[in-house]
Amino acid sequence: MLETLIKDANHIITMDDQRQELQGADILLRGGVVAAIGQNLTADGAAVFHAKGKIITPGLVNTHHHLYQTLTRAVPGAQDVLLFGWLQRLYPIWARFGPEEIYVSAQVGLAELALSGCTLTSDHLYLYPGGARLDDTIAAAQDIGLRFHATRGAMSIGESDGGLPPDALVENEDKILEDSIRVIDAFHDAKAGAMVRVGVAPCSPFSVTRDLMRNAAILARDKGVMMHTHLAENDEDIAYSLEKFGCRPGQYAEDLGWTGDDVWHAHCVKLDGQEIDLFARSHTGVAHCPCSNCRLGSGIAPVRQMRDAGVRVGLGVDGSASNDIGNLVAEARQAMLLQRVQNGADAMSAREALEIATRGGAQVLGRDDCGQIALGKRADIAIWDATAIENAGSWDPVALLLAGPMKVDALFVEGRQIVAEGQMMSVDLPKVIARQNALARKLADA
């Protein structure tokens, strides 16, 4: 049985139910779970990780991503426009993807997340050009070694029917539902400790029909899987909902069965007070994507109001075409800063931002086995170097973490080490990056 003893950590931020923070303590990882926490632990035969000078946190949790977008960072014409114009610039490029582009871009995006301390991520793949399948991203996650919540996204309203995406990127709705069943049956693992789960995720109210949203919810609940989509992302999104559906996004979601503890929505920048109360009552989750929201000029999500009302909130890096990077610890800092800009200097502490990035995200994804360092929880551990220059002179290790290291020193997922001394162990990352850059040049040349 795989065992690792992490010894003499400067500071362990557990995010357990008591929010304990320990100094000079040890953690024993055994069989994929946290087996012991304390001082002067021993374990015969265990591999020893010396953590003196390190800060330890639960692995960070990413609740919203589009991994395929790592191939289209900083595309000219898509850098200074709002959401709808951004999509219209990028759709024709994404239409030229195939299985290799989906797979390699996912490898890059997942490695980038791992290096920022992330151990569990969702992904929203809603287009399948050139024969690509959700299977391609799942294979990439298995290569990298991250815990993965894949979602089978979809678009069904093309330009000829008044939608935003080109007709070449939309799918028949019956086939969408059939393939959703296929990937759930093939890959979804409902057990505690699952490395792969699958959700159902029509892209957005402006790219699928109400029938597909309703039928997807029925299918998801029949299969016992979670549901995810974009909602209330910006003013354009609200205007579209009012014009096409005669209601705000919250009512649209509720009417179609898209509220509940098995649902989480991305962005929710423009939720009003009634919609926040609806999400709190129904235990509906939110993936907050502060950097992407800034990049696209969408606004500042009312996270303080959501949290105060009892809404479950996690963090999402969103796609790298709208964020530029996929660094989850940077996302936590941005979340904290934006709430302070909007609501005052005491609106969000570093500890609350870290909580949202760990156990908050785990709760949104329905993973009470992740997001904290506690006995019996999964052995998903991020280890940060506290000795670098940006940390010199710091008095508070948590505030230090959100202002200092943007790259993790070591990372364990299910007790297996996949990052060591800031380098990926599971893949030849320079080789993957070289292939990614070649694919990006090919797309740009076309």
ROPAMI-877982 format. One line per 4 residues: number of its first residue (from 0); their letters; for each residue x, y, z of C-alpha. Coordinates in Angstrom, 2 decimals, padded with zeros to 5 digits. Layout:
N
NUM = A = X:Y:Z; ...
END
This chain:
446
0 = MLET = 000.00:000.00:000.00; 001.34:003.42:-001.00; 002.44:005.43:002.06; 004.04:008.85:002.35
4 = LIKD = 004.97:010.62:005.58; 005.14:014.41:005.22; 007.39:015.60:008.05; 007.91:018.85:009.96
8 = ANHI = 005.78:021.24:007.90; 006.15:024.87:008.96; 002.41:025.40:008.69; -000.51:023.11:007.80
12 = ITMD = -003.73:024.89:006.86; -006.21:022.02:007.17; -009.52:023.67:006.18; -011.14:020.97:008.32
16 = DQRQ = -014.41:021.59:010.17; -012.55:023.38:012.96; -010.30:025.27:010.49; -007.24:024.06:012.39
20 = ELQG = -003.82:025.44:011.51; -000.87:023.39:012.76; 002.81:024.23:013.10; 005.71:021.79:012.97
24 = ADIL = 003.35:018.89:012.29; 003.30:015.77:010.11; 000.75:014.13:007.79; 000.64:010.41:006.96
28 = LRGG = -000.88:009.52:003.59; -001.88:005.88:003.23; -003.95:004.13:000.59; -005.12:007.38:-000.98
32 = VVAA = -006.41:009.01:002.21; -005.11:011.05:005.14; -004.33:008.40:007.76; -002.86:010.55:010.54
36 = IGQN = -002.08:014.19:011.41; 000.10:015.24:014.32; 003.61:015.70:015.61; 006.41:013.13:015.66
40 = LTAD = 004.53:010.65:013.49; 006.36:007.52:012.33; 005.56:004.94:009.65; 007.90:002.06:008.86
44 = GAAV = 008.49:001.73:005.14; 006.77:004.97:004.20; 008.41:007.38:001.77; 009.35:010.54:003.67
48 = FHAK = 008.81:014.06:002.33; 010.72:016.63:004.38; 008.48:019.70:004.62; 010.59:022.05:006.73
52 = GKII = 010.20:025.53:005.24; 006.92:024.55:003.55; 003.28:025.56:003.84; 000.75:022.78:003.29
56 = TPGL = -002.84:023.24:002.12; -005.52:020.96:000.75; -005.23:020.63:-003.02; -007.08:023.49:-004.70
60 = VNTH = -010.33:022.76:-006.55; -011.22:024.25:-009.94; -014.95:024.30:-010.67; -014.99:025.70:-014.22
64 = HHLY = -012.62:025.35:-017.15; -012.53:024.92:-020.92; -009.26:023.04:-021.30; -009.31:023.11:-025.11
68 = QTLT = -008.86:026.89:-025.03; -005.17:026.64:-024.02; -004.57:026.44:-027.80; -006.10:029.89:-028.38
72 = RAVP = -004.55:032.22:-025.83; -004.31:035.90:-026.74; -005.82:035.55:-030.22; -005.84:038.90:-032.09
76 = GAQD = -009.37:040.24:-032.42; -010.53:038.36:-029.32; -008.66:040.35:-026.69; -010.68:043.56:-026.41
80 = VLLF = -014.31:042.53:-026.92; -017.24:041.46:-024.77; -018.41:037.86:-024.46; -020.54:037.54:-027.60
84 = GWLQ = -017.96:039.20:-029.88; -015.22:037.12:-028.28; -017.12:033.91:-029.05; -017.84:034.92:-032.64
88 = RLYP = -014.11:035.56:-033.22; -013.03:032.21:-031.77; -015.76:029.79:-032.93; -014.35:029.49:-036.49
92 = IWAR = -010.90:028.68:-035.09; -012.23:026.06:-032.68; -014.17:024.49:-035.57; -010.79:023.43:-037.05
96 = FGPE = -009.86:021.36:-033.98; -009.80:017.58:-033.92; -009.07:014.85:-031.35; -005.35:015.68:-031.09
100 = EIYV = -006.02:019.37:-030.43; -008.54:018.50:-027.71; -006.20:015.96:-026.10; -002.97:017.98:-026.17
104 = SAQV = -004.62:021.23:-025.05; -006.15:019.33:-022.13; -002.74:017.94:-021.16; -001.29:021.46:-021.12
108 = GLAE = -004.21:022.95:-019.21; -004.21:020.17:-016.61; -000.45:020.41:-016.07; -000.79:024.18:-015.67
112 = LALS = -003.47:023.66:-013.02; -001.36:021.06:-011.20; 001.59:023.43:-011.05; -000.71:026.04:-009.44
116 = GCTL = -001.72:023.64:-006.65; -004.91:022.17:-008.13; -005.72:018.51:-007.45; -009.37:018.36:-008.59
120 = TSDH = -010.79:020.09:-011.64; -013.94:020.10:-013.68; -013.93:020.74:-017.42; -016.75:022.00:-019.64
124 = LYLY = -016.24:020.65:-023.16; -019.16:021.79:-025.30; -017.82:021.40:-028.86; -016.64:018.26:-030.64
128 = PGGA = -015.12:019.16:-034.01; -013.38:016.70:-036.30; -014.44:013.61:-034.41; -013.26:014.78:-030.98
132 = RLDD = -014.91:013.18:-027.95; -015.06:013.76:-024.21; -012.90:010.65:-023.97; -009.95:012.73:-025.24
136 = TIAA = -009.95:015.01:-022.19; -010.46:012.11:-019.80; -007.40:010.38:-021.29; -005.38:013.58:-020.76
140 = AQDI = -006.46:013.78:-017.10; -005.44:010.17:-016.56; -002.02:010.95:-018.05; -001.49:014.01:-015.83
144 = GLRF = -002.93:012.36:-012.71; -005.47:014.98:-011.62; -008.83:014.11:-010.13; -011.26:015.01:-012.93
148 = HATR = -014.93:015.97:-013.22; -015.56:015.95:-016.97; -018.82:017.42:-018.25; -020.44:016.51:-021.53
152 = GAMS = -021.30:019.93:-022.90; -023.22:020.68:-026.08; -024.45:023.35:-028.47; -027.52:022.82:-030.66
156 = IGES = -028.55:026.27:-031.99; -026.34:027.39:-034.89; -026.20:030.64:-036.78; -028.87:029.57:-039.25
160 = DGGL = -031.31:029.23:-036.34; -030.36:032.53:-034.71; -027.61:031.20:-032.43; -024.02:032.38:-032.05
164 = PPDA = -021.99:029.28:-033.02; -021.38:028.26:-036.64; -023.65:025.46:-037.79; -020.59:023.20:-038.09
168 = LVEN = -020.16:023.25:-034.29; -023.70:022.34:-033.27; -025.08:018.84:-032.76; -028.40:017.06:-033.07
172 = EDKI = -030.06:017.05:-029.66; -030.98:013.35:-029.68; -027.35:012.49:-030.44; -026.19:014.79:-027.63
176 = LEDS = -028.32:012.89:-025.14; -027.22:009.51:-026.55; -023.55:010.41:-026.22; -024.11:011.77:-022.72
180 = IRVI = -025.45:008.36:-021.71; -022.46:006.67:-023.37; -019.81:008.68:-021.52; -021.61:008.44:-018.17
184 = DAFH = -021.88:004.66:-018.51; -018.25:004.39:-019.63; -016.50:006.71:-017.17; -018.60:008.01:-014.26
188 = DAKA = -017.55:006.74:-010.84; -019.91:007.70:-008.02; -017.80:006.19:-005.23; -015.84:008.20:-002.67
192 = GAMV = -012.32:008.71:-003.91; -013.37:008.62:-007.56; -010.71:009.86:-009.97; -013.23:010.48:-012.78
196 = RVGV = -016.80:011.69:-012.64; -018.98:012.86:-015.51; -021.64:015.58:-015.59; -024.17:016.83:-018.13
200 = APCS = -023.57:020.38:-019.35; -025.46:022.09:-022.21; -023.36:025.14:-022.96; -025.60:028.12:-022.25
204 = PFSV = -029.12:029.52:-022.67; -028.05:031.16:-025.94; -026.63:028.03:-027.58; -029.17:025.27:-026.79
208 = TRDL = -032.94:024.94:-026.75; -035.13:024.91:-023.67; -036.06:021.32:-024.59; -032.42:020.24:-024.41
212 = MRNA = -031.95:021.94:-021.04; -035.04:020.23:-019.67; -034.19:016.81:-021.12; -030.58:017.06:-019.97
216 = AILA = -031.78:017.67:-016.40; -034.07:014.64:-016.58; -031.23:012.50:-017.93; -028.75:013.70:-015.32
220 = RDKG = -031.09:012.93:-012.44; -031.96:009.54:-013.89; -028.22:008.75:-014.03; -027.40:010.37:-010.70
224 = VMMH = -024.84:012.83:-012.11; -024.40:016.57:-011.68; -025.39:019.36:-014.08; -023.45:022.42:-015.18
228 = THLA = -023.89:025.40:-017.51; -023.10:029.11:-017.94; -025.57:031.56:-016.42; -025.97:035.33:-015.99
232 = ENDE = -022.44:036.00:-017.20; -022.82:039.61:-018.38; -025.35:042.24:-019.43; -025.64:040.71:-022.92
236 = DIAY = -026.59:037.42:-021.30; -029.33:039.06:-019.20; -030.70:040.96:-022.23; -030.82:037.75:-024.27
240 = SLEK = -032.76:035.95:-021.53; -035.27:038.76:-021.17; -035.78:039.02:-024.94; -035.95:035.32:-025.79
244 = FGCR = -037.48:033.81:-022.65; -039.29:036.73:-021.03; -037.56:036.16:-017.72; -034.26:036.55:-015.90
248 = PGQY = -031.71:033.69:-015.89; -032.62:032.53:-012.40; -036.25:031.92:-013.35; -035.12:030.29:-016.61
252 = AEDL = -032.97:027.87:-014.61; -035.66:027.12:-012.05; -038.36:026.55:-014.68; -036.22:023.96:-016.49
256 = GWTG = -035.10:022.01:-013.42; -031.68:023.63:-013.22; -031.56:024.42:-009.50; -030.62:022.06:-006.70
260 = DDVW = -027.63:020.58:-004.90; -026.75:018.60:-008.05; -026.38:021.81:-010.13; -023.65:024.40:-010.40
264 = HAHC = -023.60:027.42:-012.70; -020.56:029.25:-014.04; -020.03:033.02:-013.61; -023.37:034.31:-012.20
268 = VKLD = -021.93:037.84:-012.36; -025.34:039.43:-012.80; -027.50:037.53:-010.32; -029.89:039.82:-008.48
272 = GQEI = -031.04:039.49:-004.87; -033.98:037.21:-005.66; -031.78:034.89:-007.70; -029.19:034.73:-004.93
276 = DLFA = -031.96:033.78:-002.47; -033.18:031.12:-004.93; -029.71:029.59:-005.19; -029.31:029.64:-001.41
280 = RSHT = -032.69:027.94:-000.79; -032.11:025.31:-003.45; -028.42:024.70:-002.56; -027.41:025.50:-006.15
284 = GVAH = -023.66:026.02:-006.59; -021.71:028.78:-008.34; -018.33:028.66:-010.09; -016.82:032.13:-009.62
288 = CPCS = -014.33:033.08:-012.38; -012.91:036.47:-011.37; -010.01:036.76:-013.85; -012.09:035.79:-016.87
292 = NCRL = -014.88:038.11:-015.75; -012.35:040.96:-015.64; -010.76:040.06:-018.97; -014.12:040.07:-020.79
296 = GSGI = -015.40:043.14:-018.96; -018.33:041.17:-017.56; -018.25:042.69:-014.09; -017.64:041.67:-010.48
300 = APVR = -019.81:038.80:-009.25; -021.68:039.41:-005.97; -019.69:036.77:-004.11; -019.92:038.53:-000.74
304 = QMRD = -023.70:038.62:-001.03; -023.82:035.00:-002.21; -021.67:033.75:000.66; -023.63:035.76:003.21
308 = AGVR = -026.89:034.28:001.89; -025.49:030.73:002.12; -024.83:030.03:-001.57; -022.10:027.43:-002.20
312 = VGLG = -019.29:029.15:-004.14; -016.13:027.70:-005.67; -013.47:029.14:-007.95; -012.96:028.56:-011.67
316 = VDGS = -010.10:029.67:-013.90; -012.38:029.45:-016.98; -010.76:028.91:-020.37; -007.34:030.32:-021.21
320 = ASND = -008.79:032.16:-024.21; -010.59:034.45:-021.75; -008.21:034.26:-018.79; -004.85:033.92:-020.58
324 = IGNL = -003.60:031.58:-017.82; -004.96:028.74:-015.71; -003.45:029.47:-012.31; -005.83:028.68:-009.48
328 = VAEA = -003.92:030.28:-006.61; -003.80:033.51:-008.65; -007.57:033.17:-009.06; -008.01:032.99:-005.29
332 = RQAM = -006.06:036.22:-004.84; -008.09:037.95:-007.55; -011.33:036.83:-005.92; -010.25:038.35:-002.63
336 = LLQR = -009.11:041.62:-004.20; -012.25:042.15:-006.28; -014.56:041.69:-003.30; -012.50:044.29:-001.44
340 = VQNG = -012.70:046.67:-004.40; -016.45:046.27:-004.50; -017.33:045.99:-000.81; -014.46:047.38:001.26
344 = ADAM = -011.11:046.25:002.67; -012.70:043.87:005.17; -015.01:042.20:002.62; -012.94:039.03:002.18
348 = SARE = -009.94:037.72:004.08; -007.12:035.59:002.69; -008.44:032.64:004.69; -011.92:032.95:003.23
352 = ALEI = -010.50:033.13:-000.29; -008.43:030.00:000.38; -011.51:028.27:001.80; -013.45:029.05:-001.39
356 = ATRG = -010.53:027.64:-003.41; -010.46:024.37:-001.45; -013.45:023.03:000.47; -015.77:025.56:-001.20
360 = GAQV = -015.00:024.15:-004.63; -015.21:020.58:-003.35; -018.70:021.27:-001.98; -019.81:022.77:-005.29
364 = LGRD = -018.66:019.60:-007.10; -020.38:017.33:-004.59; -017.07:016.06:-003.18; -017.23:015.95:000.62
368 = DCGQ = -014.25:013.59:000.44; -011.97:016.36:-000.89; -011.01:019.96:-000.15; -009.66:019.56:003.39
372 = IALG = -006.86:017.84:005.29; -008.64:015.63:007.80; -008.64:011.99:008.79; -010.22:009.82:006.12
376 = KRAD = -010.34:012.57:003.49; -008.59:012.00:000.19; -004.83:012.49:000.17; -004.88:015.55:-002.12
380 = IAIW = -002.14:017.82:-000.78; -000.47:020.99:-002.08; 002.94:021.93:-000.65; 004.28:025.46:-001.08
384 = DATA = 007.79:026.83:-000.56; 007.77:029.49:002.16; 011.44:030.44:001.74; 011.33:032.36:-001.56
388 = IENA = 012.05:036.09:-001.76; 008.40:037.09:-002.12; 007.75:035.48:001.27; 010.67:037.04:003.14
392 = GSWD = 009.46:038.96:006.17; 005.88:037.69:006.06; 004.11:037.28:009.41; 001.00:035.39:008.24
396 = PVAL = 001.42:032.17:006.24; -002.07:032.32:004.69; -001.78:035.92:003.55; 001.71:035.00:002.34
400 = LLAG = 000.29:032.19:000.24; -002.16:034.46:-001.58; 000.52:037.08:-002.22; 003.57:034.90:-002.79
404 = PMKV = 004.15:031.61:-004.63; 002.28:031.25:-007.90; 003.70:027.76:-008.39; 003.43:024.77:-006.09
408 = DALF = 006.57:023.02:-004.83; 005.00:019.56:-004.58; 001.57:018.07:-005.24; -000.02:014.79:-004.15
412 = VEGR = -003.25:013.44:-005.67; -004.76:010.32:-004.09; -001.45:010.01:-002.24; 000.59:009.88:-005.46
416 = QIVA = 003.14:012.65:-006.05; 002.69:014.27:-009.46; 004.73:017.47:-008.90; 008.20:017.51:-007.34
420 = EGQM = 010.37:020.61:-006.87; 008.00:022.55:-009.08; 008.24:020.09:-011.99; 005.68:017.68:-013.44
424 = MSVD = 006.50:014.02:-012.75; 003.69:012.35:-014.69; 004.45:013.62:-018.22; 007.34:014.97:-020.27
428 = LPKV = 006.04:018.53:-020.11; 008.55:020.17:-022.51; 007.55:017.61:-025.14; 003.83:018.29:-024.55
432 = IARQ = 004.41:022.06:-024.75; 006.34:021.69:-028.02; 003.46:019.73:-029.55; 000.95:022.31:-028.28
436 = NALA = 002.93:025.17:-029.83; 003.15:023.34:-033.16; -000.63:022.84:-033.19; -001.19:026.51:-032.30
440 = RKLA = 001.09:027.65:-035.15; -000.81:025.42:-037.56; -004.11:026.96:-036.49; -002.72:030.50:-036.74
444 = DA = -001.25:029.86:-040.20; -004.61:028.60:-041.44
END
